[in-house]
Amino acid sequence: MAERDGAPSIDETNRPLWAEVAGEYAIEGWGDPGEVSAFALVADRSRGLPVLDLGVGGGRTTSLLRLMSSRYVGIDYTPELVELCRRRHPDADVRLGDARDLLGIDTGSFGLVVFSNNGIDAVDHQGRDQVLAEVHRVLSPGGTFCYSTLNKDGPLFGANPGTAPGITWQIGSLLPRPPEGASAAGGGGGDPVGSDGGTGDPSWLRATRNWRRLRGLQRDEGDWGLAPFAAHQFALVTHFITLSGARDELERHGFTLEVVVPCDSAAPLAEGESTSAMYMHLVARRL
């Protein structure tokens, strides 16, 4: 993707940020009710099959997925996170790599591929296509892809530090908690670029500076878009997609979407149902 108004590319923005905050990802456990439900739906069909854990980060999902299968591989493109994951899970197969080009992974060698914590959204739209193509390649026919993705119909797309809902993460969990006044992501109302909204909060000021620096990368392409993301004081740019857009892109890449679970509920969506959740968990089968 071409740079806009001198703004850095998504990779130039996101990869250094992951390195800087790597220590924050030394956590364990489920992220939210939707993730528990999605994993439960794929556990029986995938039990004992080789599992590929993309965007493994600090290893939050490593123990969870190794309960499902002893044939586990974790991959992340941030060296600091790979090092952290290896320290925390020294007997696990954790590798430095990029989900857009899974070098060294044999075609059709995995029964389950997981990409949690909206990791697929850390690359641009072209990169997302590359991820989906590689996931399809390394999955065996009938294999399962379970991932989470930011919802363009949710409240975070196009938000700024004055309008974003609070998404300060709970310790030891990725589940958002309600804000108390202005959060680290914003959420206090007021002028998004003119002041600290009266909060006197340095994190609000950092969020405002980051949002102003990165807003030139924002795009709205209908079913998908790019925008500064409220986590980490708006220091990331992420991809957002609608549910219909996600279904279409999966079909283009040789998948069928089977289950959608909003992050804030354990109940899968009914056929034709929509969601305004911040993000959603998708279970797809490789054709």
Buried (B, 14 or more C-beta within 10 A) or exposed (E): BEEBEEBBBBBEBBBEBBEEBBEBBBBBBBBBBBBBBBBEBBBEBBEEBBBBBBBBBBBBBBBBBBEBBEBBBBBBBBEBBBBBBBEBBEEBEBBEBBBBBBEEBEEBBBBBBBBBBBBBBBBBBEBBBBBBBBBBBBBBEEBBBBBBBBBBBBBBBBBBBBBBBBBBBEEEBBBBEEBEEBBBBBBBEBEBEEBBBEBEBEBBBBBBBBBBBBBBBBBEEEBBBBBBBBBBBBBBBBBBBBBEBBBBBBEEBBBEBBBBBBBBBBEBBEEEEEBEBBBBBBBBBBE
